[in-house]
Amino acid sequence: MTSRVKRKTVTVDDVCRIMETIAPIALAQSWDNVGLLAGDPRASAKKILTCIDLTPSVVNEAIAKRVDLVLAYHPPIFKPMTTLRADSAGTDAVVFRCIRNGIAVYATHTALDAADGGTNDVIASLCGIAQTEPIEYVPRPGVNERKLVVTVPSQQVDAVAEAMFRAGAGHIGEYSHCSFRLAGQGTFLGSETTNPALGRRGRFEFVDEIRFEAVVPANALPAVVASLVEAHPYEQPAYDIYPLDAPPVRGIGRCGRLPRPTTLLGLGRKLKRATKARGVQIVGPPDRKLDGAVIVVGAAGSLPFRLPLTRSDVIVTGEIRHHDALTIERRDSTAIALGHWTSERPVLASLGDRIKKQLAGVSVTVSSADREPFAPV
């Protein structure tokens, strides 16, 4: 008789962990509110609905489809709330309905904007851009290591190193016993109360030493230092501790070269077809030749102005304020505005595919009730 393998039920927490690999919360802007906003992390999450805006119509769809979790791009909880009322005209009403129906709510917003393969990269790919660079880089979060440097007499360096390694120093990825060693000379002049391990008290001494460096996890630092002091031959060994910063990660916005020169009007029409935009606005001469693009989905604001824009660069975004459009004109550059919602919507399909690839058996659908709030007349 063959025993049946019991599969683990996918939970809300599992989805949160997957989203942390796709669009880490730490990548979000400091003013944003992303992550799990409502729901029980232990609850089942077999059915997921993605949307840009969590509107009453989207909640109706989620309830009808018996969805376990709504993954919204825009956070329905943005500022602190003092009430959750079903009869409210604010977004607290939709959050209340989700909670009442056992539907968890997760928001990703600027974390997905900054993440590789996120909103800006998707629009860049629609422009035909294969390689992108971020507009800004941000510090990598979660670095919790130190560099410990100590000088040791040449003959005793192996014993001191081994004591430090045993206490937790010298691990880099899958490698252990990692260190850097540099030969040099140390000097000292001990008072009459000292008892130097090498040389004599009261005499200026030169000692052949090794500068020994190793990476140490912050939580192992006390044990490593204690081991160093115990194994070191000197009465008072000299050592330094340096904080470490990891290389920065790609931040918000994207820029890159177009695969072939085109015109502002030609690229605008191409993106209108690709995004199914109801209307596209352009800033600048329609026949302007373009070979580069700066992508900022949603509202670009002043972010693209951090770059040295040229005549052949175009800003591709969702919406542009009047005075920002005038700034673009003064800089003799160009822009394409697809619509705020329209510029963000294309990421939902690829986001769903990435979640399903990592969580077998989970259903992820793009909301059909999620709508552009503006309509042409």
C-alpha positions, 0 to 999 in steps of 0.5 A, spaced: 500 500 500 502 506 497 502 512 503 500 518 500 504 524 501 501 530 505 502 537 502 503 543 506 498 548 506 500 554 503 499 560 508 499 568 508 506 568 511 508 563 505 506 568 500 509 574 504 516 570 504 515 569 497 514 577 496 520 579 500 524 575 495 521 578 489 520 585 492 523 586 499 520 591 503 526 594 505 527 597 497 520 601 499 521 609 500 521 611 507 514 614 506 511 608 503 507 603 507 508 596 504 507 588 506 502 585 510 497 590 512 491 586 514 490 578 515 492 572 519 499 570 517 497 563 519 491 563 514 491 559 508 492 562 501 491 558 496 487 563 492 490 570 490 488 576 487 492 582 484 490 589 483 493 596 482 487 599 487 483 595 492 476 598 490 469 596 493 469 593 486 475 589 487 473 587 494 466 584 491 470 580 486 475 577 491 469 575 495 465 572 489 471 568 487 473 566 495 480 569 495 484 568 501 489 574 499 489 580 495 495 583 493 494 590 491 500 595 488 497 601 492 497 601 499 489 601 502 492 603 508 497 609 507 496 614 513 494 612 520 487 610 521 483 611 527 477 607 525 475 601 521 468 602 519 463 599 514 460 605 512 466 609 511 467 613 504 475 612 505 479 606 504 478 603 511 471 601 509 474 596 503 479 593 509 474 592 514 470 588 508 476 584 507 478 582 514 470 581 515 471 576 510 477 573 512 481 576 506 488 578 507 491 584 504 498 585 502 501 592 498 507 592 494 508 599 491 515 602 491 518 596 493 516 593 486 518 599 483 525 598 485 525 591 485 528 587 479 523 585 474 518 590 477 514 595 475 519 600 471 523 594 468 516 591 465 515 598 462 522 598 460 521 592 456 515 594 453 520 600 450 524 594 447 530 596 453 534 590 454 539 592 460 537 598 465 540 602 470 536 605 476 536 612 477 538 611 484 542 606 488 540 605 495 544 602 501 543 594 502 539 593 508 540 587 514 548 587 513 550 585 520 558 584 520 564 587 522 571 586 520 576 585 526 583 587 525 589 584 530 597 584 529 600 578 532 607 576 532 609 572 526 610 565 530 604 565 534 599 568 528 596 561 526 594 559 533 591 566 534 587 565 527 585 558 529 582 561 536 578 566 532 576 561 527 573 556 532 569 562 535 566 564 529 570 569 525 572 568 518 566 565 514 564 568 507 558 565 504 560 557 503 567 558 505 570 558 512 577 560 515 577 566 511 583 571 512 587 576 510 595 577 512 600 582 511 607 582 514 610 588 518 613 591 524 611 593 530 614 597 536 613 598 543 617 600 549 614 597 556 615 600 562 618 597 568 612 594 571 610 590 564 612 583 562 613 583 555 612 576 551 618 578 546 624 583 548 625 587 554 622 592 558 625 599 558 627 598 551 625 600 545 623 594 541 622 592 534 617 585 532 616 582 526 608 581 526 602 579 521 596 584 520 591 579 521 584 581 518 577 577 518 570 578 518 566 577 524 558 576 525 556 582 530 553 577 534 559 573 535 564 579 536 564 578 544 566 571 543 571 572 538 574 578 541 575 574 548 578 568 544 583 573 541 585 576 547 586 569 550 590 566 545 594 572 543 601 572 547 601 580 548 599 582 555 594 587 551 593 586 544 592 591 539 585 590 535 581 594 531 573 593 529 570 596 523 563 596 521 562 593 514 557 596 509 554 591 503 554 594 496 548 598 494 542 595 491 538 598 485 533 603 487 527 606 484 526 608 477 530 605 470 534 608 464 536 605 458 538 605 451 532 604 446 534 598 441 533 603 435 532 610 434 525 612 434 520 618 434 517 621 440 510 620 437 512 613 434 514 610 441 508 613 444 503 610 439 507 603 441 506 604 448 499 606 447 498 599 444 502 595 448 499 598 455 492 598 452 492 605 454 485 609 453 489 616 452 497 618 451 500 625 452 506 627 450 511 633 452 515 635 446 516 635 438 512 629 436 518 628 431 523 628 436 528 623 435 530 618 441 535 613 443 534 613 450 529 613 456 528 614 463 522 610 466 518 612 472 511 609 473 506 612 476 507 619 478 515 621 475 515 628 479 522 631 480 526 624 480 528 624 472 531 631 473 536 627 477 539 625 471 543 629 465 537 629 460 539 630 453 535 632 447 534 624 445 532 622 452 524 621 453 521 620 460 516 615 460 511 615 466 504 615 468 502 622 469 506 629 469 504 635 473 504 642 469 510 645 472 514 639 471 512 638 463 514 646 463 521 644 466 522 638 461 521 643 455 526 648 458 531 642 458 529 641 451 527 634 453 521 630 452 516 625 455 510 620 455 505 620 460 501 613 459 496 614 465 498 613 472 494 606 473 496 604 466 503 605 467 503 600 473 498 595 471 502 591 466 506 588 472 501 584 475 501 578 470 508 577 470 508 578 478 503 573 478 507 568 474 513 569 479 509 567 485 506 561 482 513 559 480 515 559 487 508 556 490 506 550 487 498 549 487 497 557 488 492 560 484 494 567 482 489 571 478 489 579 475 483 582 478 478 584 472 474 589 476 480 593 477 479 599 473 482 606 470 478 611 474 479 616 468 475 615 462 475 619 455 469 623 452 
